[in-house]
């Protein structure tokens, strides 16, 4: 699969399913679960590296973890999920030339077939346009953009008319620039539906309701490994408790064996 194939998913009414991964084990789980996309998200800063936000993660971190994720795949290359890598904070904010260099490293040094950038400010639009012209597929990301949390907070976005119109206009701009899909994070359901209906490229929601063309979740949140759950993702199992309880059983058994 290549990124542009996702447009056909939308045309055919087929839901796009994406899971995050951060190492070979989580990559294997996402592949075996049948995820269409494996997103190596900068959320690995918290999931794997112990940071409190996505901001400290580096480009080298993202490249190393993307390669680790892909080493966990067991299927033939043509049957593997589409791998998209987040560009981390400040890797694409300091001018087009630097952004091309950094995105180019991801494409050259990993099996990823595209990159994801947050926001649609004029400077980011210029970067997205340049990347796509250089042959690097781009997934957009609107609504709550965690790399901007120091300004934006982590609260729901698009809850008034002005911010809703801004997100709608930005989605049209990203489509016009050539993005192959857009992640919509933590916005009202009906706003996500309106955006989806106005675009020919797929929208992939995370905390944006059921009307998007697909859904993406942080796998650690889904399986209950995260210490703090986002308000839009309830765990499907209490993974951390299950693992701790079983490990405790083993420790006690070994200790007194």
Helices and strands as residue ranges (DSSP letters): G 3-5, H 6-12, E 16-20, H 24-33, E 37-40, H 44-47, H 59-71, G 77-79, E 82-86, H 96-109, E 114-116, H 122-133, E 138-143, G 146-148, H 149-152, H 161-177, E 181-185, H 189-198, E 202-206, E 214-217, H 219-222, H 239-255
